[in-house]
Amino acid sequence: MTVSRDTLIIDMLRACPNLSVLVGLFDEIGMHCLGCHLSEDETVAEACEVHGVDVESFLARVNAAMRFELTKDSTIGDILRYAPECEPIFYAYGMHCLGCEISESETLEEACAAHLVDVDEMLDKMREVILDFQVQD
């Protein structure tokens, strides 16, 4: 799904495969649409106007989150941006360099190779954590 100005907030939330990112994004910009009774009838443009948020910037960030898919080729930066609940998994595998400049563009597969970690095992753990987070919401 591509979110547009006319997309209802509730439809966007229902369609998002990466709800944790939307929760973080809404919180970061002070939009408390999650749980608001208006979100069922309010479009993205209307919500952005009410909260003084630039709609084009919001749409760019939301659509990037909607497209994110966790793979071996995902960069560490994107994983932390779009699946922040995975951060503790990096630490559990001895990867304490999340703030490192290289981590922004380094793929998960490259990081795992450098740290002698099985990338498939780590992906399985991350997907489990993402699923658990979404089920809780």
N, C-alpha and C positions, 0 to 999 in steps of 0.2 A: 504494500500500500504506500502510495506517495501522499503525504499530508499536504493539503493546500489551505489557503485562507478560509475556504468555505467548509472545511472538514469540521464536524462536530467534535468537541473535546472528548466526549464519551466514546465516539467511534475510534478516535486516535488511540485512546487508552486500551480499548478492547483489541485492537489490531496489532499493538506493539509487541514484538517478540522479545523486547529488551526493556521491560518495565522499570527495572532498577535505574536505568539511565534517565528515563522520563521523570521518575520521582526526584532524582538529584537535580535535574534541570529545572523543574518546577520550583523546588525548594531554593535553589541558587538565585533565581530571579524574583522570588517572592510571590509566585502564583500558586495559590493553594486550591487549585482546581480539583485535586484528588479528594473526592468525598463531598465536594460542594454540589448542592442540588442544582445549581445553574449549569453545571458541566453537561447535563443531558440535552440542553437546548442551545448551548452557546457555541459559536464557531471559534476557530482559532483566532481569526481576525478580531472578533468581538472581545475575546478574553485578553488578547494582547493590548487592545485599546484601553480596556478598563484598568489594566495593570501598568500602562505606560511602557510596554515592551515593544521593541521594533519587530514587526511581524516577519520581515524577510530574514532577519538574523535568527529568529526563533525557528522559522521553517527550515533553514539550512541545518541547524543543530538537530532538530527533531528528525529530519529525513536521513541524516547521517546515522543516527541511532537506529532508525528503522531498518536500514540496510546492513548494519553490522552483522557479520557472521564469524563466530569464533572458529579459527582454523590454525593449522601449523604456521601459515603465512601471515597471520595477524601480528601486527607489531605490538610490542609491550605497551607502548603509548596508547594505542587504540584499545587494548584490553582494559587498561586502567581507566580510560575515559568512558568506555561503553559497558564495561562489566566490573565496576569498582569493587563489587563483593568478592572478586577473585584475588584481591591484593594479599590476603593472608596466605593463600596457596603459594605464592612466590616465596614468602618467608619460610613456609614449611619445607620447601625444597632447597633452602639455603641461598636463595636469590635475594640478596639484600641491597641490590643496586638499582632500585626502581626510580630513583631520582637522577640517575646517571644520564648524561646527554645521549649516550648510545642507546639506551633503552627506549627512547622515543621512536627510533627507526628500526631497531633490531627486531627480527621476527621471533616468535615463540620458539620455533625450531632452532634458530641460531643460538638463542639464550640457553636452551636446554642442552645443546651440543657443548657449549662453553662450560656448562656446570655439570656435565655428565649425568643429565636427567633424562629419563625416558619421556619423550614428548607426548606419545599417545596416552601414557598413564596420567600425565599432568592435564592433558586436554579432557580426559574422562572426569577427573576431579573437578575441573573448572565447570564443565557442563552440569555436573551434579549440583554444585553450589548455585549456579545460575537458576537451575530448575527449582531447587529448594527455595530460593529467594522469591521467585515468581509465584510459587504455590502459597507462600505465606501471605503475599499481597492479595 
